[in-house]
Amino acid sequence: LGLNSRVVITGDKTQIDLSNKSDSGLLEVEDILGSVEGIKVIYLDGKDVIRHRLVKDIIKAYAKVGGGEEL
């Protein structure tokens, strides 16, 4: 990591396919680095979906049956 550089890690906690979700590297990074000064964790929600309205409706429908995060 060089001076004035940035690193971006992206992921979707609703799409972890591991049988034990707590084994996810994404969740581990969030837990370990989330409180480090200079590191920000940003969460997006339904207001951030800019795709077709139908995509938002599909995500909501899956969240209802799968216990995932609702938009």
Phi and psi in radians as a Rosetta constraint file:
Dihedral C 1 N 2 CA 2 C 2 CIRCULARHARMONIC -1.587 0.35
Dihedral N 2 CA 2 C 2 N 3 CIRCULARHARMONIC 2.949 0.35
Dihedral C 2 N 3 CA 3 C 3 CIRCULARHARMONIC -1.007 0.35
Dihedral N 3 CA 3 C 3 N 4 CIRCULARHARMONIC 2.324 0.35
Dihedral C 3 N 4 CA 4 C 4 CIRCULARHARMONIC 1.107 0.35
Dihedral N 4 CA 4 C 4 N 5 CIRCULARHARMONIC 0.369 0.35
Dihedral C 4 N 5 CA 5 C 5 CIRCULARHARMONIC -1.687 0.35
Dihedral N 5 CA 5 C 5 N 6 CIRCULARHARMONIC 2.894 0.35
Dihedral C 5 N 6 CA 6 C 6 CIRCULARHARMONIC -2.355 0.35
Dihedral N 6 CA 6 C 6 N 7 CIRCULARHARMONIC 2.591 0.35
Dihedral C 6 N 7 CA 7 C 7 CIRCULARHARMONIC -2.173 0.35
Dihedral N 7 CA 7 C 7 N 8 CIRCULARHARMONIC 2.373 0.35
Dihedral C 7 N 8 CA 8 C 8 CIRCULARHARMONIC -2.129 0.35
Dihedral N 8 CA 8 C 8 N 9 CIRCULARHARMONIC 2.208 0.35
Dihedral C 8 N 9 CA 9 C 9 CIRCULARHARMONIC -1.975 0.35
Dihedral N 9 CA 9 C 9 N 10 CIRCULARHARMONIC 2.193 0.35
Dihedral C 9 N 10 CA 10 C 10 CIRCULARHARMONIC -2.053 0.35
Dihedral N 10 CA 10 C 10 N 11 CIRCULARHARMONIC 2.648 0.35
Dihedral C 10 N 11 CA 11 C 11 CIRCULARHARMONIC -3.012 0.35
Dihedral N 11 CA 11 C 11 N 12 CIRCULARHARMONIC 2.952 0.35
Dihedral C 11 N 12 CA 12 C 12 CIRCULARHARMONIC -2.294 0.35
Dihedral N 12 CA 12 C 12 N 13 CIRCULARHARMONIC 1.894 0.35
Dihedral C 12 N 13 CA 13 C 13 CIRCULARHARMONIC -1.128 0.35
Dihedral N 13 CA 13 C 13 N 14 CIRCULARHARMONIC -0.326 0.35
Dihedral C 13 N 14 CA 14 C 14 CIRCULARHARMONIC -1.403 0.35
Dihedral N 14 CA 14 C 14 N 15 CIRCULARHARMONIC -0.119 0.35
Dihedral C 14 N 15 CA 15 C 15 CIRCULARHARMONIC -2.046 0.35
Dihedral N 15 CA 15 C 15 N 16 CIRCULARHARMONIC 0.495 0.35
Dihedral C 15 N 16 CA 16 C 16 CIRCULARHARMONIC -1.379 0.35
Dihedral N 16 CA 16 C 16 N 17 CIRCULARHARMONIC 2.093 0.35
Dihedral C 16 N 17 CA 17 C 17 CIRCULARHARMONIC -1.665 0.35
Dihedral N 17 CA 17 C 17 N 18 CIRCULARHARMONIC 0.004 0.35
Dihedral C 17 N 18 CA 18 C 18 CIRCULARHARMONIC -1.215 0.35
Dihedral N 18 CA 18 C 18 N 19 CIRCULARHARMONIC 2.519 0.35
Dihedral C 18 N 19 CA 19 C 19 CIRCULARHARMONIC -1.106 0.35
Dihedral N 19 CA 19 C 19 N 20 CIRCULARHARMONIC -0.589 0.35
Dihedral C 19 N 20 CA 20 C 20 CIRCULARHARMONIC -1.943 0.35
Dihedral N 20 CA 20 C 20 N 21 CIRCULARHARMONIC 1.691 0.35
Dihedral C 20 N 21 CA 21 C 21 CIRCULARHARMONIC -0.995 0.35
Dihedral N 21 CA 21 C 21 N 22 CIRCULARHARMONIC -0.455 0.35
Dihedral C 21 N 22 CA 22 C 22 CIRCULARHARMONIC -1.209 0.35
Dihedral N 22 CA 22 C 22 N 23 CIRCULARHARMONIC -0.182 0.35
Dihedral C 22 N 23 CA 23 C 23 CIRCULARHARMONIC -1.418 0.35
Dihedral N 23 CA 23 C 23 N 24 CIRCULARHARMONIC -0.048 0.35
Dihedral C 23 N 24 CA 24 C 24 CIRCULARHARMONIC -1.171 0.35
Dihedral N 24 CA 24 C 24 N 25 CIRCULARHARMONIC 2.280 0.35
Dihedral C 24 N 25 CA 25 C 25 CIRCULARHARMONIC -1.119 0.35
Dihedral N 25 CA 25 C 25 N 26 CIRCULARHARMONIC -0.548 0.35
Dihedral C 25 N 26 CA 26 C 26 CIRCULARHARMONIC -1.094 0.35
Dihedral N 26 CA 26 C 26 N 27 CIRCULARHARMONIC -0.794 0.35
Dihedral C 26 N 27 CA 27 C 27 CIRCULARHARMONIC -1.168 0.35
Dihedral N 27 CA 27 C 27 N 28 CIRCULARHARMONIC -0.629 0.35
Dihedral C 27 N 28 CA 28 C 28 CIRCULARHARMONIC -1.131 0.35
Dihedral N 28 CA 28 C 28 N 29 CIRCULARHARMONIC -0.781 0.35
Dihedral C 28 N 29 CA 29 C 29 CIRCULARHARMONIC -1.051 0.35
Dihedral N 29 CA 29 C 29 N 30 CIRCULARHARMONIC -0.758 0.35
Dihedral C 29 N 30 CA 30 C 30 CIRCULARHARMONIC -1.056 0.35
Dihedral N 30 CA 30 C 30 N 31 CIRCULARHARMONIC -0.799 0.35
Dihedral C 30 N 31 CA 31 C 31 CIRCULARHARMONIC -1.163 0.35
Dihedral N 31 CA 31 C 31 N 32 CIRCULARHARMONIC -0.781 0.35
Dihedral C 31 N 32 CA 32 C 32 CIRCULARHARMONIC -1.367 0.35
Dihedral N 32 CA 32 C 32 N 33 CIRCULARHARMONIC -0.750 0.35
Dihedral C 32 N 33 CA 33 C 33 CIRCULARHARMONIC -1.737 0.35
Dihedral N 33 CA 33 C 33 N 34 CIRCULARHARMONIC -0.179 0.35
Dihedral C 33 N 34 CA 34 C 34 CIRCULARHARMONIC -1.027 0.35
Dihedral N 34 CA 34 C 34 N 35 CIRCULARHARMONIC -0.465 0.35
Dihedral C 34 N 35 CA 35 C 35 CIRCULARHARMONIC -1.821 0.35
Dihedral N 35 CA 35 C 35 N 36 CIRCULARHARMONIC 0.106 0.35
Dihedral C 35 N 36 CA 36 C 36 CIRCULARHARMONIC -1.346 0.35
Dihedral N 36 CA 36 C 36 N 37 CIRCULARHARMONIC 2.271 0.35
Dihedral C 36 N 37 CA 37 C 37 CIRCULARHARMONIC -1.061 0.35
Dihedral N 37 CA 37 C 37 N 38 CIRCULARHARMONIC 2.337 0.35
Dihedral C 37 N 38 CA 38 C 38 CIRCULARHARMONIC 1.638 0.35
Dihedral N 38 CA 38 C 38 N 39 CIRCULARHARMONIC -0.114 0.35
Dihedral C 38 N 39 CA 39 C 39 CIRCULARHARMONIC -1.967 0.35
Dihedral N 39 CA 39 C 39 N 40 CIRCULARHARMONIC 2.298 0.35
Dihedral C 39 N 40 CA 40 C 40 CIRCULARHARMONIC -2.062 0.35
Dihedral N 40 CA 40 C 40 N 41 CIRCULARHARMONIC 2.425 0.35
Dihedral C 40 N 41 CA 41 C 41 CIRCULARHARMONIC -1.929 0.35
Dihedral N 41 CA 41 C 41 N 42 CIRCULARHARMONIC 2.172 0.35
Dihedral C 41 N 42 CA 42 C 42 CIRCULARHARMONIC -2.043 0.35
Dihedral N 42 CA 42 C 42 N 43 CIRCULARHARMONIC 2.287 0.35
Dihedral C 42 N 43 CA 43 C 43 CIRCULARHARMONIC -1.900 0.35
Dihedral N 43 CA 43 C 43 N 44 CIRCULARHARMONIC 2.364 0.35
Dihedral C 43 N 44 CA 44 C 44 CIRCULARHARMONIC -1.824 0.35
Dihedral N 44 CA 44 C 44 N 45 CIRCULARHARMONIC 2.673 0.35
Dihedral C 44 N 45 CA 45 C 45 CIRCULARHARMONIC -2.367 0.35
Dihedral N 45 CA 45 C 45 N 46 CIRCULARHARMONIC -2.909 0.35
Dihedral C 45 N 46 CA 46 C 46 CIRCULARHARMONIC -1.007 0.35
Dihedral N 46 CA 46 C 46 N 47 CIRCULARHARMONIC -0.512 0.35
Dihedral C 46 N 47 CA 47 C 47 CIRCULARHARMONIC -1.180 0.35
Dihedral N 47 CA 47 C 47 N 48 CIRCULARHARMONIC -0.303 0.35
Dihedral C 47 N 48 CA 48 C 48 CIRCULARHARMONIC -1.584 0.35
Dihedral N 48 CA 48 C 48 N 49 CIRCULARHARMONIC -0.134 0.35
Dihedral C 48 N 49 CA 49 C 49 CIRCULARHARMONIC -1.299 0.35
Dihedral N 49 CA 49 C 49 N 50 CIRCULARHARMONIC 2.051 0.35
Dihedral C 49 N 50 CA 50 C 50 CIRCULARHARMONIC -1.957 0.35
Dihedral N 50 CA 50 C 50 N 51 CIRCULARHARMONIC 0.157 0.35
Dihedral C 50 N 51 CA 51 C 51 CIRCULARHARMONIC -1.385 0.35
Dihedral N 51 CA 51 C 51 N 52 CIRCULARHARMONIC -3.058 0.35
Dihedral C 51 N 52 CA 52 C 52 CIRCULARHARMONIC -0.970 0.35
Dihedral N 52 CA 52 C 52 N 53 CIRCULARHARMONIC 2.528 0.35
Dihedral C 52 N 53 CA 53 C 53 CIRCULARHARMONIC -0.901 0.35
Dihedral N 53 CA 53 C 53 N 54 CIRCULARHARMONIC -0.626 0.35
Dihedral C 53 N 54 CA 54 C 54 CIRCULARHARMONIC -1.079 0.35
Dihedral N 54 CA 54 C 54 N 55 CIRCULARHARMONIC -0.619 0.35
Dihedral C 54 N 55 CA 55 C 55 CIRCULARHARMONIC -1.084 0.35
Dihedral N 55 CA 55 C 55 N 56 CIRCULARHARMONIC -0.768 0.35
Dihedral C 55 N 56 CA 56 C 56 CIRCULARHARMONIC -1.066 0.35
Dihedral N 56 CA 56 C 56 N 57 CIRCULARHARMONIC -0.731 0.35
Dihedral C 56 N 57 CA 57 C 57 CIRCULARHARMONIC -1.127 0.35
Dihedral N 57 CA 57 C 57 N 58 CIRCULARHARMONIC -0.666 0.35
Dihedral C 57 N 58 CA 58 C 58 CIRCULARHARMONIC -1.144 0.35
Dihedral N 58 CA 58 C 58 N 59 CIRCULARHARMONIC -0.760 0.35
Dihedral C 58 N 59 CA 59 C 59 CIRCULARHARMONIC -1.079 0.35
Dihedral N 59 CA 59 C 59 N 60 CIRCULARHARMONIC -0.744 0.35
Dihedral C 59 N 60 CA 60 C 60 CIRCULARHARMONIC -1.086 0.35
Dihedral N 60 CA 60 C 60 N 61 CIRCULARHARMONIC -0.756 0.35
Dihedral C 60 N 61 CA 61 C 61 CIRCULARHARMONIC -1.085 0.35
Dihedral N 61 CA 61 C 61 N 62 CIRCULARHARMONIC -0.776 0.35
Dihedral C 61 N 62 CA 62 C 62 CIRCULARHARMONIC -1.155 0.35
Dihedral N 62 CA 62 C 62 N 63 CIRCULARHARMONIC -0.626 0.35
Dihedral C 62 N 63 CA 63 C 63 CIRCULARHARMONIC -1.106 0.35
Dihedral N 63 CA 63 C 63 N 64 CIRCULARHARMONIC -0.631 0.35
Dihedral C 63 N 64 CA 64 C 64 CIRCULARHARMONIC -1.161 0.35
Dihedral N 64 CA 64 C 64 N 65 CIRCULARHARMONIC -0.744 0.35
Dihedral C 64 N 65 CA 65 C 65 CIRCULARHARMONIC -1.511 0.35
Dihedral N 65 CA 65 C 65 N 66 CIRCULARHARMONIC -0.440 0.35
Dihedral C 65 N 66 CA 66 C 66 CIRCULARHARMONIC -1.764 0.35
Dihedral N 66 CA 66 C 66 N 67 CIRCULARHARMONIC -0.003 0.35
Dihedral C 66 N 67 CA 67 C 67 CIRCULARHARMONIC 1.221 0.35
Dihedral N 67 CA 67 C 67 N 68 CIRCULARHARMONIC 0.270 0.35
Dihedral C 67 N 68 CA 68 C 68 CIRCULARHARMONIC -1.348 0.35
Dihedral N 68 CA 68 C 68 N 69 CIRCULARHARMONIC -3.055 0.35
Dihedral C 68 N 69 CA 69 C 69 CIRCULARHARMONIC -1.316 0.35
Dihedral N 69 CA 69 C 69 N 70 CIRCULARHARMONIC 2.186 0.35
Dihedral C 69 N 70 CA 70 C 70 CIRCULARHARMONIC -1.370 0.35
Dihedral N 70 CA 70 C 70 N 71 CIRCULARHARMONIC 2.550 0.35
